[in-house]
C-alpha cells in the first residue's frame, strides 16, 4: 500500500505508514522472503527454525509449508513457478518442488532429480538468482558464497556446480579479502560481490577473474 501524507511543517517527518495486513505464522525470525508466483500472489517466507511457509496474499492464508532442515534458512528463492531454492545456515543448498493441489496446506518434496549440495560457506551472505525465475519451467542458475573468499555458480538445470569465481585478479594475486558478504546479480551475465575488506568485485560469470575491483569501504559491505 502506498500512503500519502500532507506536510504542514517541513521540519516534521510524516508518520510511518501502517501495513495493509500482517501474516502471522512463524514462531521465529524470518530471514528471507520470495514471490513464488507474483501473478498468483504467492509469497514464500523462511525462518530461523528452518520452516518455509507459502502464503496466498489474497486469502492471507498459508498454501504450503515444509522444513528445509533443522538449521536456520538464510535464503529462499523462486527458481521457477513451482520450484523453490533454499540455503541453510549450515551451507546446505536444496531445490524443492511445491505441491499445493487439493490441499488446504500443501507440502514440498525435494525436486525430482535434484541433489543436495553442502557448500563451504564462511559468512551469512545470501545466494542470488542470476536472472529472474522463468514461467516456462526452466530453472534459473544460482550464485552462492563458497569457501574462504570465492563465489560458486550452481547450474540448477544440470544439478552441478558450474564454476567458481575468485576475488583475486590472477593466480599470483595474494591479497586477503575475507569472505564474500553480499551478492547481487546485475543481469544474466554479470555478478557483483562485496567482501569483508570493504571491496567490491564485478564478474562476467563466464570468466574466473573479476572485470573490476573497487575498494570503496574500510569495513565489511552488507
N, C-alpha and C positions, 0 to 999 in steps of 0.2 A: 504494500500500500504506500502511495506517495502522499505525504502530508504537506499542507501549505499553511504557513503561519504569517500573520501580519506583524510587522515590526513597528512598534510605537517608539522605541528608543534604540538607536543604532548601537548603543553600548550594551544592550541586554540581549543575550542569545535567546533564540526561540526554545521552547521546551522540547525535550526529546519525543519523537513520535512513538505512539503506542503500537505494539504488534497487532496485526489483524487477527491472529489467533496463535495459540501455543499448543504444540504437540507434546503430550506428556506420556512417555512410555519407556524412558530409560531411568535406571537407578544409579547411574554412574555418569561421569563426564563424557560428553560427546566430543570426539576428536575430529570427525570428518563427516561431510555430507556430500551427496551427489545426486543429480537428477538421472534416474534410470531411463525414464521416458518423458521428456518435458511436455510433449503434446498430450500425453495421458495424465500428466500431473502426478507422477510417482517419484517420491523423494526417498533415498536411502540414507540412513544415518548409522554410524558405527561408534561404539563407545569403549570406555576403559575396561569393561569386563569381557570384551570380545563379542558382544552382541551386535548384530547388524539387523536393523529393522527397516522395512519399507513402508512408506505412508502414502495413502491416497489423499491428495491435498483437497479434493472436492468433498469427500465424505469425512476427512480428517480422522480416519481410522486406519489401523495397520493392515497392510495387504500381505506381508510375509515377514518372517523373522528366522534367523539362524545364528548359531555361534560359529565364528570363524576360528576359534581356538580358545585357549584359556589364558591368553595374554591380551593386553590392550590392542585394539585395531587402530593404527595411526592414520591409515588412508583407506578410503573406499572410492572406487572409480567405476563408471559405467563404460565398458569397452564395447558393448552392443546393447540393443534394446532389451535383451533378456539375459545378459551376462554381466556379472559384477567381478571386479578385481578387488582383493583385499591385501593389505600389507600390515603384518602384526609387528609389535614392538620387538619380538624375538627374531624378526627378519624373514618370517615365512610369507611367501608370495603365493596367492592362490586365485584361481578362477572359479566362479560359481554360476551354475545355471539356475535361474529363478523359476519356480513352479507356483503359479497362482490360480490356475483354472479350477473352478468348482470348490474352492475352499475359502472360508472366511479369513483365516490367517494361514497362508501357504508356507512353504519351506524352501530350502535351496539344497542342491547337491553339487559336489564338485563337477565342473564342466566335463562332459564326456571327452575322454582322450587327453585331458589336460594333466599337467604334472604339478605337484607342489615343488617349489624351489626355495631352499633355505639360503637366503642371501647373507653375506657378511656385512652387516650394517653397523656403522660406528656412531650414528647420530640419530636424531629424531626427524631427519629430513623425510618428507613425504614424496612418494612416487608420483609421476605425472604421465598423462597420455600425450603422445607425440602428435596426435591430431584428434579432432572431435570424434565421438563414437558414431558408428555407421548405423543407418536404419535398414541396412540390407544384409545384416548378419555377418559382416566382415569385422573381425576383431582388430582393435587398434593396438599398435606397439606401445610399450611402456618403458619409461626411463626410471631407474631407481638407484639410490646410493649404494656403492659396493666397495668393500674393503676400506683401508685407511683413508683413501682420497679419490678413488675412481668412481665412475658412473657406469652402470650396466644398462644395456638395452635388451629387453625381453621381447622377442618376436612371438606374440601370443598365437599367431596362426600356425607356426611350426612347433610351438611349445619348447623353445630353446633360447638360450642366451645368444643373441645375435652378435654382440661385440661389447667391448669396454672402451670408454674414452677416458683420457688422462688429463689432469690439470696442468701437467708439465708441457713444455714446448718441444721437448725432444728426449730421447733416451739418456742424454747427458745432463739434462736439467735436474739439479738436486734440491731445488727449493722445497721447503716444507709448507704445505698449505693447510694441513689439518683436514678434518673430514668435511665432506660436502654437507652444507646445512640447508640449502634451498634449491629447488629446481623449477624451471618454467619453460614450457615449450613455446617457441616463437612461431613456428609453423611445422609442417611435416618433416622438414629437413634440418632445422636449426634448434639447438637446445642451449639454454642459459643455466649456469650453475654458480652458486655462491658458496664461499668457504669460510672456515673458522678464522683464517688470517685476514678476512675482510675483502679478499679479492673476488673478482667476478670473471667467469670464463664464458665464451660463446663457442659452441662447436657446430660444425657441419657433421651430422651423425655418420656420414659415410667415411669420415677420417678419424684417426685416433687422437690427433693433437688439436688443441684449440685454435680457432681462427684469430681470436683476440683475447688479451688479458688486460684487465683494468684493476689496479689496486686503488679502490675507491674509499675503503674504510680501514680503520685500525682495530675494529672489533668484529666478531662474527656477524655475518649477514643472514637474517632470517626472513 
